[in-house]
């Protein structure tokens, strides 16, 4: 499938031109890493890649034999030329070669942001301090310049563990979590510490671990060996922290992996995604690139990302606060009878009314009620639903749902941290989770819930939303991608929109105002049921290559 076939899924910039991403990096005479890897990633994302050469390397698949930074005025001339005609929607830096070149880049980032204040041009810093073949590209002065001058300008930094440790004093025993925190303190807005090569026991650990702790550490490494882990620490109004884990791709051809990861993140930022979502897409593109890596010499061959990378479920990572990606959870499946209309109401009386009209799946969502009223309403709703042999989901109030025996609980992203997921799982309750974006879907999938709610599909006046409505194209994408879990569509639904949601592949359509605010709720329910039940259960509508952005970075 060509890039052009994927372009309708991509958020376009004015005049329908492709977003422009600059890579400021080094050449690779062997074609595996550096600017060469960056341009392969840019092609996979459908962006226009422009380059400024900061260093020239002589290398092949086995070794780097020479590195020559370009003169600072040559680098500055390249950036000036690009700025005149192709101002960037995002910038990615790689091998810079010298302190002087780093300062040229930092100066241009500040200058471009001043010229285009509305764009707040994102900067992704891939701190290339050395090659996996052993070559070293940065001395103490250059590392200090990264820390003090370039990283405070960065939207996202993507160091591996060794690179992250290089800037943090006495850090040889620090793991990705502490390293990311240290890098955030440098002024970086988001950090992804790539840990795919850090699961082996470091030699210096042998001197510090007791026999008992050593055995535990070795067991942990063995358990994680099948997974590639990256630690994400980002903010965009809601904190995004956790292990992004995906199945390790068995390949020898991984040259340029770090370049592809960083340039993919820059391309996603150019499309308007927040940093957390950009990192998820970068990990998906890198996984796809590893699947298609190929030999080009006697050593490791280049990774080769392709368009369509975001349409493979096995490329989508999970986001878990714990490093073990094999989830201990597997919540029960939704009963088949619940497929269709999912009514959301705010009282036990409304539960009774919708069940009387044949609704089989209902959510009780009560906000700001006194504790005694809340308990009474949930107890009554459970009894009503049980008598009707319907499925009752309680929104947020998981402790009362457990106490009174509700069928399930629905949690928003900001409620997950405070809920006792173990208790819900042990009790056998259904679990639904709200999602609005890539990283939130990854977080939900780590818990293997009964369903994932995708929204808001359309704008709604019921509550203020910090999200851009997803629309039916995004819904079709998620329904197509998430083949292993039911997707519930929510937000601004009426009968025609409910029909469209089912055509997009939704398992159920959650409806609030179209029922409870209707002058004739019985007729409204009947109309919704007809629209939903008359929609053929076919494959989801043709989905875009990846979902468009729905989160707004309040600080960007």
PAMARLUM-90396 format. One record per residue (C-alpha): residue in three letters; y, z, x. Coordinates in steps of 0.25 Angstrom, whole numbers, padded with zeros to 4 digits, always signed. Layout:
<atoms>
alaYZX ...
</atoms>
This chain:
<atoms>
unk+0000+0000+0000 unk+0013-0004+0006 unk+0026+0005+0007 unk+0033-0004-0003 unk+0023+0000-0014 unk+0026+0015-0011 unk+0041+0013-0011 unk+0043+0016-0026 unk+0038+0030-0024 unk+0049+0033-0014 unk+0063+0038-0017 unk+0072+0028-0013 unk+0086+0029-0007 unk+0098+0022-0012 unk+0097+0006-0012 unk+0082+0008-0013 unk+0081+0008+0003 unk+0070+0016+0009 unk+0074+0029+0015 unk+0077+0028+0030 unk+0071+0038+0040 unk+0075+0039+0054 unk+0065+0043+0065 unk+0071+0047+0078 unk+0059+0048+0087 unk+0052+0042+0099 unk+0044+0029+0100 unk+0029+0029+0102 unk+0024+0017+0111 unk+0010+0019+0105 unk+0015+0018+0091 unk+0009+0031+0086 unk+0020+0042+0085 unk+0036+0043+0085 unk+0044+0032+0078 unk+0031+0024+0076 unk+0024+0035+0068 unk+0037+0038+0060 unk+0039+0024+0055 unk+0024+0024+0050 unk+0028+0036+0042 unk+0041+0030+0037 unk+0033+0018+0032 unk+0024+0026+0024 unk+0035+0033+0017 unk+0043+0020+0014 unk+0055+0024+0022 unk+0063+0016+0032 unk+0061+0021+0046 unk+0072+0020+0056 unk+0070+0025+0070 unk+0078+0030+0082 unk+0071+0031+0095 unk+0073+0044+0102 unk+0062+0042+0113 unk+0053+0032+0118 unk+0039+0036+0122 unk+0028+0029+0129 unk+0015+0033+0123 unk+0002+0029+0117 unk-0009+0036+0109 unk-0013+0045+0121 unk+0000+0049+0128 unk+0015+0049+0129 unk+0018+0044+0142 unk+0033+0043+0142 unk+0045+0048+0133 unk+0059+0043+0135 unk+0070+0048+0126 unk+0080+0037+0122 unk+0095+0040+0126 unk+0103+0048+0116 unk+0113+0037+0114 unk+0102+0027+0111 unk+0096+0037+0100 unk+0110+0039+0095 unk+0112+0024+0094 unk+0099+0022+0086 unk+0103+0033+0076 unk+0117+0027+0074 unk+0112+0014+0071 unk+0103+0019+0061 unk+0113+0028+0055 unk+0122+0016+0052 unk+0113+0008+0044 unk+0100+0017+0041 unk+0104+0031+0039 unk+0092+0040+0037 unk+0086+0047+0025 unk+0078+0056+0035 unk+0077+0057+0050 unk+0065+0060+0058 unk+0065+0064+0072 unk+0053+0064+0082 unk+0053+0063+0097 unk+0068+0064+0102 unk+0066+0065+0117 unk+0078+0072+0121 unk+0088+0083+0117 unk+0099+0072+0117 unk+0092+0064+0107 unk+0089+0076+0098 unk+0104+0078+0098 unk+0107+0064+0095 unk+0097+0065+0083 unk+0103+0079+0078 unk+0117+0073+0079 unk+0113+0061+0070 unk+0106+0069+0060 unk+0119+0078+0058 unk+0127+0065+0058 unk+0119+0058+0048 unk+0118+0070+0039 unk+0133+0071+0039 unk+0134+0056+0035 unk+0124+0057+0024 unk+0126+0071+0018 unk+0119+0068+0005 unk+0107+0064+0012 unk+0105+0076+0021 unk+0096+0067+0030 unk+0083+0074+0033 unk+0078+0076+0047 unk+0064+0078+0051 unk+0062+0083+0065 unk+0048+0080+0071 unk+0049+0088+0084 unk+0042+0079+0094 unk+0040+0088+0106 unk+0027+0082+0112 unk+0016+0073+0109 unk+0002+0076+0105 unk-0003+0069+0118 unk+0005+0080+0126 unk+0018+0073+0129 unk+0030+0082+0128 unk+0043+0077+0122 unk+0053+0089+0122 unk+0058+0099+0132 unk+0064+0113+0129 unk+0078+0107+0127 unk+0074+0097+0117 unk+0065+0107+0109 unk+0078+0116+0109 unk+0086+0105+0104 unk+0076+0102+0092 unk+0077+0117+0088 unk+0092+0119+0089 unk+0098+0105+0086 unk+0088+0096+0078 unk+0079+0105+0070 unk+0091+0112+0063 unk+0094+0098+0057 unk+0080+0095+0052 unk+0075+0094+0038 unk+0061+0095+0043 unk+0054+0097+0056 unk+0039+0094+0058 unk+0034+0100+0071 unk+0020+0102+0074 unk+0016+0116+0079 unk+0018+0114+0093 unk+0032+0108+0091 unk+0035+0119+0082 unk+0031+0129+0092 unk+0040+0122+0103 unk+0053+0127+0097 unk+0048+0141+0093 unk+0048+0151+0105 unk+0035+0159+0106 unk+0028+0151+0095 unk+0015+0147+0101 unk+0008+0156+0091 unk+0017+0152+0079 unk+0010+0144+0068 unk+0017+0133+0059 unk+0022+0143+0049 unk+0031+0151+0059 unk+0034+0139+0067 unk+0040+0132+0054 unk+0048+0145+0051 unk+0054+0144+0065 unk+0058+0130+0064 unk+0064+0132+0051 unk+0073+0143+0058 unk+0078+0131+0067 unk+0084+0125+0055 unk+0074+0115+0050 unk+0073+0114+0035 unk+0058+0111+0035 unk+0047+0112+0045 unk+0033+0106+0044 unk+0025+0112+0056 unk+0013+0102+0057 unk+0001+0109+0060 unk-0010+0099+0060 unk-0013+0101+0075 unk-0011+0116+0075 unk-0024+0121+0069 unk-0031+0122+0083 unk-0031+0136+0090 unk-0020+0136+0100 unk-0024+0141+0114 unk-0014+0152+0114 unk-0019+0158+0102 unk-0032+0162+0109 unk-0024+0172+0117 unk-0018+0179+0105 unk-0029+0179+0094 unk-0039+0190+0093 unk-0054+0186+0091 unk-0053+0189+0076 unk-0040+0181+0074 unk-0045+0170+0083 unk-0057+0168+0074 unk-0048+0168+0062 unk-0039+0158+0068 unk-0051+0149+0072 unk-0056+0150+0057 unk-0042+0146+0052 unk-0041+0134+0061 unk-0055+0129+0057 unk-0051+0131+0042 unk-0038+0122+0044 unk-0044+0112+0053 unk-0046+0102+0041 unk-0031+0103+0037 unk-0018+0099+0044 unk-0007+0109+0041 unk+0008+0108+0042 unk+0017+0120+0039 unk+0028+0117+0030 unk+0041+0125+0029 unk+0052+0119+0021 unk+0063+0122+0011 unk+0069+0114+0000 unk+0074+0125-0010 unk+0059+0129-0011 unk+0052+0134+0002 unk+0040+0125+0006 unk+0031+0132+0015 unk+0016+0130+0018 unk+0005+0123+0025 unk+0004+0108+0022 unk-0011+0105+0024 unk-0019+0092+0023 unk-0032+0088+0027 unk-0033+0084+0041 unk-0035+0069+0044 unk-0046+0067+0053 unk-0040+0057+0063 unk-0037+0055+0078 unk-0025+0046+0075 unk-0014+0056+0073 unk-0003+0051+0082 unk+0011+0052+0076 unk+0007+0062+0066 unk+0019+0071+0068 unk+0028+0059+0068 unk+0023+0054+0055 unk+0024+0068+0048 unk+0038+0069+0052 unk+0043+0055+0049 unk+0035+0056+0035 unk+0043+0068+0032 unk+0056+0062+0035 unk+0052+0050+0027 unk+0049+0059+0015 unk+0062+0066+0017 unk+0069+0053+0017 unk+0063+0051+0003 unk+0070+0064-0002 unk+0058+0073-0001 unk+0061+0088+0003 unk+0055+0092+0017 unk+0042+0099+0011 unk+0038+0087+0003 unk+0042+0078+0015 unk+0032+0086+0023 unk+0021+0084+0013 unk+0023+0069+0013 unk+0023+0069+0028 unk+0010+0076+0028 unk+0004+0066+0018 unk+0009+0054+0026 unk+0004+0060+0039 unk-0010+0062+0033 unk-0010+0048+0029 unk-0005+0043+0042 unk-0017+0051+0049 unk-0027+0044+0039 unk-0022+0031+0044 unk-0020+0034+0059 unk-0026+0024+0068 unk-0030+0022+0083 unk-0019+0015+0092 unk-0024+0019+0105 unk-0034+0028+0112 unk-0027+0041+0106 unk-0023+0045+0093 unk-0018+0034+0084 unk-0005+0034+0075 unk-0005+0040+0061 unk-0002+0030+0051 unk+0005+0034+0038 unk+0005+0025+0026 unk+0012+0023+0013 unk+0004+0030+0002 unk+0001+0042+0010 unk+0006+0051-0002 unk-0003+0046-0012 unk-0015+0052-0005 unk-0019+0066-0010 unk-0026+0069+0003 unk-0013+0067+0010 unk-0006+0078+0002 unk-0006+0092+0009 unk-0007+0105+0002 unk+0004+0116+0005 unk-0001+0130+0006 unk+0005+0142+0012 unk-0009+0145+0019 unk-0015+0137+0030 unk-0028+0135+0023 unk-0027+0121+0016 unk-0041+0123+0009 unk-0035+0130-0004 unk-0043+0142-0009 unk-0038+0138-0023 unk-0043+0128-0033 unk-0037+0131-0047 unk-0045+0127-0060 unk-0043+0113-0065 unk-0035+0111-0078 unk-0044+0110-0090 unk-0045+0095-0095 unk-0039+0099-0108 unk-0026+0102-0102 unk-0023+0088-0098 unk-0011+0083-0106 unk+0001+0091-0111 unk+0004+0104-0104 unk+0014+0112-0112 unk+0023+0122-0105 unk+0029+0133-0114 unk+0036+0146-0113 unk+0029+0156-0123 unk+0016+0159-0129 unk+0021+0154-0143 unk+0023+0140-0136 unk+0009+0141-0130 unk+0003+0142-0144 unk+0012+0131-0150 unk+0008+0121-0139 unk-0007+0124-0140 unk-0007+0123-0155 unk-0002+0108-0152 unk-0014+0105-0143 unk-0008+0108-0130 unk-0019+0113-0120 unk-0011+0116-0108 unk+0001+0125-0109 unk+0009+0133-0099 unk+0017+0145-0102 unk+0030+0146-0094 unk+0039+0158-0097 unk+0051+0160-0088 unk+0059+0173-0088 unk+0052+0181-0098 unk+0051+0196-0097 unk+0037+0201-0092 unk+0032+0206-0105 unk+0036+0194-0112 unk+0029+0185-0102 unk+0016+0193-0102 unk+0016+0192-0117 unk+0018+0177-0118 unk+0008+0174-0107 unk-0003+0183-0114 unk+0000+0177-0127 unk+0000+0162-0121 unk-0014+0165-0114 unk-0020+0170-0127 unk-0015+0158-0135 unk-0020+0148-0125 unk-0033+0154-0124 unk-0035+0154-0139 unk-0031+0139-0139 unk-0040+0136-0127 unk-0028+0130-0120 unk-0024+0132-0105 unk-0012+0141-0103 unk-0004+0140-0090 unk+0006+0151-0086 unk+0018+0147-0078 unk+0022+0156-0066 unk+0017+0170-0072 unk+0003+0169-0065 unk+0001+0184-0065 unk+0002+0185-0080 unk-0006+0172-0081 unk-0017+0179-0074 unk-0016+0192-0082 unk-0017+0185-0095 unk-0027+0175-0092 unk-0019+0162-0093 unk-0026+0149-0089 unk-0017+0146-0078 unk-0003+0147-0070 unk+0007+0137-0067 unk+0016+0140-0055 unk+0028+0134-0049 unk+0030+0132-0034 unk+0039+0144-0033 unk+0028+0152-0040 unk+0017+0149-0031 unk+0020+0159-0020 unk+0020+0171-0029 unk+0008+0168-0037 unk-0006+0173-0034 unk-0013+0160-0033 unk-0026+0167-0029 unk-0026+0176-0042 unk-0024+0163-0050 unk-0035+0156-0043 unk-0044+0168-0044 unk-0042+0169-0059 unk-0045+0154-0061 unk-0031+0151-0067 unk-0026+0137-0068 unk-0014+0134-0058 unk-0003+0124-0060 unk+0008+0122-0050 unk+0022+0115-0051 unk+0025+0105-0041 unk+0037+0096-0038 unk+0035+0089-0024 unk+0025+0087-0013 unk+0025+0100-0006 unk+0024+0107-0020 unk+0012+0099-0023 unk+0005+0102-0010 unk+0008+0117-0012 unk+0001+0116-0026 unk-0011+0108-0021 unk-0014+0119-0011 unk-0017+0128-0023 unk-0026+0118-0030 unk-0020+0121-0044 unk-0025+0117-0057 unk-0013+0107-0059 unk+0000+0103-0052 unk+0012+0101-0060 unk+0021+0090-0056 unk+0036+0090-0060 unk+0046+0089-0065 unk+0042+0075-0069 unk+0055+0074-0077 unk+0068+0082-0077 unk+0068+0094-0087 unk+0079+0103-0092 unk+0070+0115-0093 unk+0073+0120-0080 unk+0081+0116-0068 unk+0073+0109-0058 unk+0076+0107-0043 unk+0066+0095-0043 unk+0068+0080-0045 unk+0059+0076-0057 unk+0047+0069-0052 unk+0045+0058-0062 unk+0033+0051-0066 unk+0031+0044-0053 unk+0030+0057-0045 unk+0020+0062-0056 unk+0011+0050-0055 unk+0011+0052-0040 unk+0007+0067-0041 unk-0003+0064-0051 unk-0009+0053-0043 unk-0009+0061-0030 unk-0014+0074-0035 unk-0027+0069-0040 unk-0034+0083-0038 unk-0025+0091-0047 unk-0019+0089-0061 unk-0004+0086-0061 unk+0005+0091-0073 unk+0018+0084-0075 unk+0029+0093-0079 unk+0044+0091-0082 unk+0053+0085-0093 unk+0041+0080-0101 unk+0041+0073-0114 unk+0031+0064-0121 unk+0034+0051-0114 unk+0035+0058-0100 unk+0022+0066-0103 unk+0015+0052-0105 unk+0021+0047-0092 unk+0016+0059-0085 unk+0002+0057-0090 unk+0003+0043-0086 unk+0007+0048-0072 unk-0006+0055-0071 unk-0002+0070-0075 unk-0013+0079-0080 unk-0004+0086-0090 unk+0011+0085-0094 unk+0018+0099-0094 unk+0029+0099-0105 unk+0039+0110-0108 unk+0052+0106-0115 unk+0046+0094-0123 unk+0038+0104-0131 unk+0045+0118-0131 unk+0059+0111-0133 unk+0054+0101-0144 unk+0059+0102-0158 unk+0045+0099-0162 unk+0035+0105-0152 unk+0023+0100-0159 unk+0028+0086-0160 unk+0032+0087-0145 unk+0018+0092-0141 unk+0011+0081-0149 unk+0020+0070-0143 unk+0017+0075-0129 unk+0002+0076-0131 unk+0002+0062-0137 unk+0010+0056-0125 unk+0000+0064-0115 unk-0013+0062-0122 unk-0011+0047-0125 unk-0008+0044-0110 unk-0021+0038-0104 unk-0027+0046-0093 unk-0027+0036-0082 unk-0023+0036-0067 unk-0009+0041-0064 unk+0002+0031-0064 unk+0004+0024-0051 unk+0010+0034-0042 unk+0021+0032-0031 unk+0017+0034-0016 unk+0023+0047-0016 unk+0031+0056-0025 unk+0046+0056-0024 unk+0054+0068-0020 unk+0057+0079-0031 unk+0062+0091-0023 unk+0076+0092-0019 unk+0080+0098-0006 unk+0091+0107-0010 unk+0095+0109+0005 unk+0095+0094+0009 
</atoms>
